[in-house]
Amino acid sequence: MTLPSSDPSPFPAEWFALDAVTLATRLIGAGLYLDGVGGLIVETEAYRRDDPASHSFRGETERNRAMFGAVGRAYVYRSYGIHWCLNVVCDAREPGSAVLIRALEPRAGLERMAERRGTEAPRLLCSGPGRLAQALGISRAQDGADLLEAPFRMTAPGPELALATGPRIGITKGVEQPWRFGHAGSRYLSRAFRAGSPA
């Protein structure tokens, strides 16, 4: 039986145990909501424990402790002392792995997003990890929270979307890894993928 779009199926909790690269691709098209505000994930980046670009590369600290905890939890950090960023902790076999949520297609709570972001332009609400966190009201308070329990809600992706891949953005280490993933052609991406980059 196929559920109607108004009643999406819950996110498969077992996916959180997957490695970061695999989960990063599967999250494209999944729903992510905080207190009813959110939308569909259209862009992600994968970070593994053995990845020099990962916050976990040098081991566990107070800042990154959530990355070494239970899978399916939020890892929230402040970027450059300005923007909060939301990550999904994953990989039951490799603690310290996570997927950065880079962009959403806004679907619910657009008025609250616009108030928080100071703009009503849908394209500018969640196109980038800092914008996304601000639009959803994410802060350090959500660090370590279970993403499948209130006030969070996640839903399974619908029909398979065209996937684009490319290098991650805003890093100086591990730049050779093509671990940025997105819904090819989405107008809500933080940055367009280069031509010829679909997976």
Residue pairs with C-beta under 8 A, 6 or more apart in sequence:
3 9
5 158
8 31
8 155
8 156
8 158
9 155
9 156
10 148
10 154
10 155
10 156
11 30
11 31
11 147
11 148
11 154
11 155
11 156
12 156
13 72
13 148
15 23
15 26
16 23
16 71
16 72
16 88
16 89
16 90
16 92
17 71
17 90
17 91
17 92
17 93
18 26
18 90
18 91
19 48
19 90
19 91
19 93
19 94
19 97
20 46
20 47
20 48
20 90
20 91
20 97
20 98
20 99
20 179
21 46
21 48
21 179
23 46
23 88
23 90
23 91
23 99
24 44
24 45
24 46
24 99
24 179
24 181
25 44
25 163
25 181
25 199
26 157
27 41
27 44
27 88
27 99
27 101
27 157
28 41
28 42
28 43
28 44
28 157
28 161
28 163
28 181
28 182
28 183
29 40
29 41
29 42
29 157
29 158
29 159
29 160
29 161
29 183
30 40
30 41
30 154
30 155
30 156
30 157
31 38
31 39
31 40
31 41
31 107
31 153
31 154
31 155
31 156
32 38
32 39
32 40
32 41
32 101
32 104
32 136
32 147
32 152
32 153
32 154
33 39
33 108
33 109
33 136
33 152
33 153
33 154
34 136
34 137
34 138
34 142
34 151
34 152
34 153
35 109
35 137
35 151
36 108
36 109
36 153
37 108
37 109
37 112
37 113
37 135
37 136
37 137
38 104
38 106
38 107
38 108
38 109
38 136
38 153
39 104
39 105
39 106
39 107
39 108
39 126
40 104
40 105
40 107
40 157
41 101
41 103
41 104
42 103
42 104
42 105
42 182
42 183
42 186
42 188
42 189
43 101
43 102
43 103
43 180
43 181
43 182
43 183
43 186
43 188
43 189
43 190
44 99
44 100
44 101
44 102
44 180
44 181
44 182
45 99
45 100
45 102
45 168
45 169
45 179
45 180
45 181
46 97
46 99
46 100
46 177
46 179
46 181
47 53
47 54
47 55
47 56
47 87
47 97
47 98
47 99
47 100
47 179
48 54
48 91
48 94
48 96
48 97
49 56
49 57
49 91
49 94
49 95
49 96
49 97
50 57
50 94
51 57
51 174
51 177
52 173
52 174
53 168
53 171
53 172
53 173
53 174
53 175
53 177
54 96
54 97
54 98
54 174
55 63
55 64
55 67
55 75
55 77
55 98
56 64
56 67
56 68
56 95
56 96
56 97
56 98
57 96
60 67
60 68
60 96
63 77
64 75
64 77
64 96
65 144
66 73
66 74
66 75
66 76
66 89
66 143
66 144
67 75
67 87
67 89
67 95
67 96
67 97
67 98
68 95
68 96
69 89
69 95
69 144
70 89
70 146
71 89
71 90
71 91
71 92
72 88
72 89
72 90
72 146
72 147
72 148
73 88
73 89
73 144
73 145
73 146
73 147
74 86
74 87
74 88
74 89
74 138
74 142
74 143
74 144
74 145
74 146
74 147
74 152
75 86
75 87
75 88
75 89
75 98
75 143
75 144
76 84
76 85
76 86
76 87
76 133
76 138
76 139
76 140
76 142
76 143
77 84
77 85
77 87
77 143
78 84
78 85
78 140
79 85
79 129
79 130
82 130
83 129
83 130
83 133
83 134
84 130
84 133
84 134
84 138
84 139
84 140
85 100
85 129
85 130
85 133
86 100
86 101
86 129
86 132
86 133
86 136
86 138
86 142
87 98
87 99
87 100
87 101
88 98
88 99
88 101
88 147
89 97
89 98
90 97
90 98
90 99
91 97
100 129
101 129
101 132
102 128
102 129
102 132
102 169
102 180
102 182
102 189
102 190
103 126
103 127
103 128
103 129
103 132
103 182
103 186
103 188
103 189
103 190
104 125
104 126
104 132
104 135
104 188
105 126
105 183
105 186
105 188
106 113
106 122
106 125
106 126
106 135
106 188
110 122
110 125
112 137
113 125
113 126
113 135
113 136
114 120
114 125
116 134
116 135
116 137
117 124
117 125
117 131
117 134
117 135
119 125
122 188
123 187
123 188
124 131
125 131
125 135
126 132
126 135
126 136
126 188
127 188
127 189
127 190
128 190
129 190
131 190
132 138
133 139
142 152
145 152
146 152
147 154
148 154
161 183
161 184
162 183
162 184
162 185
162 198
163 181
163 182
163 183
163 184
163 198
163 199
164 181
164 182
164 183
164 184
164 185
164 193
164 197
164 198
164 199
165 178
165 179
165 180
165 181
165 182
165 193
165 197
165 198
165 199
166 178
166 180
166 182
166 193
166 194
166 197
167 175
167 176
167 177
167 178
167 179
167 180
168 174
168 175
168 177
168 179
168 180
169 180
169 190
169 191
180 193
181 199
182 189
182 193
183 189
184 193
184 198
